[in-house]
Amino acid sequence: MLIAIVAFLVSILMGIGVGGGGLFIIFLTECMNFSQIVAQGTNLVFFVLAGASALILHIRKRKLNIWQILIMSSLGILGSLIFSHLANILDPSIPRKALGVLLVLSGIITIFSLFKEKNLRK
């Protein structure tokens, strides 16, 4: 039951652009004892399903550029194949550390962009 509640809350955060995926991975690894690779794969499936529901809404509103979708999908598939292969080769602690670094950098960038935006409004 707890994981369903967390999944629901993470989906809300992802929907408003907070970066719920990183929070979901932290929850899965620290609270549910998933390995880093399994947690990232679970997050990827979760993100694809959330993206598919958003895609349906965009199709209804007809706000899609097919060429952009094809290019981004192709590069996403290629990147997924390359990095999933690397994740299987590397020491399991490396993806965990890389995710931590990315989350910290993302937080720093967000904070600085908020300060910059606030200063531009003045």
SULLIN-V479075 format. One line per field, one symbol per residue. psi: psi as a letter, one per 40 degrees, with the letter a starting at -180 (. if undefined). burial: b if it has 16 or more other ideal C-beta (glycine too) atoms within 10 Angstrom, else e. A space follows every 10 residues. Layout:
# SULLIN-V479075
psi = ???
burial = ???
This chain:
# SULLIN-V479075
psi = dddddddddd dddddefefd dddddddddd defiiddddd dddddddddd dddddddddd effihddddd dddddddddd dddddddddi hddddddddd dddddddddd dddddddddd d.
burial = eeeeebbeeb beebeeeeeb bbbbbebbbe eeebebeebb ebbeebbeeb eeeeeeeeee eeeeeeeeee eeeeeeeeee eeeeeebeee eeeebbeebe eebeeeeeee eeeeeeeeee ee
